Amino acid sequence: MDIHHLAVLDHPHAEEVVRPRVDQSLAPVVLAAPMTPA
């Protein structure tokens, strides 16, 4: 594991930095989900 990577994960605002990236990557899936047949 990279030391700098650990430092970023331990940063208080790490979640604020990661969450937007996750939301952007999942957005197409979330938007498409209601259109898919049950």
N, C-alpha and C positions, 0 to 999 in steps of 0.2 A: 504494500500500500504506500502510495506517495505521501510524504510528510505534509506537503502543501495541500494535498487533497483532504487530509485529515483536519488540517487547520481550517479549511473552508467549511467542513461539516460541523466543526465545533463552534463556528462563528454564530453569534446570536441571531443573525439575519439569514442564516443559511436556508431556512425553510422559505423565506420570502423570495430568495433567489431561485430556488429549485421549483417551487410550486407553479409559477407562471409558465415555466417550460413544460411541466407535466400537463397543465391545463391546455396549452396550445397543441400538444401532441395527442391528447385525448379528445379534443373538441370535435374533430370529424367523426369519431366513433360515437360520441354522445349524441351528436346531431343526426347521425344515420340510424341510430338504434330504434327510434319510434317508427321509422319507415320500414324496418324489416318485419316480415310476418312473424307472428308469435309462435 
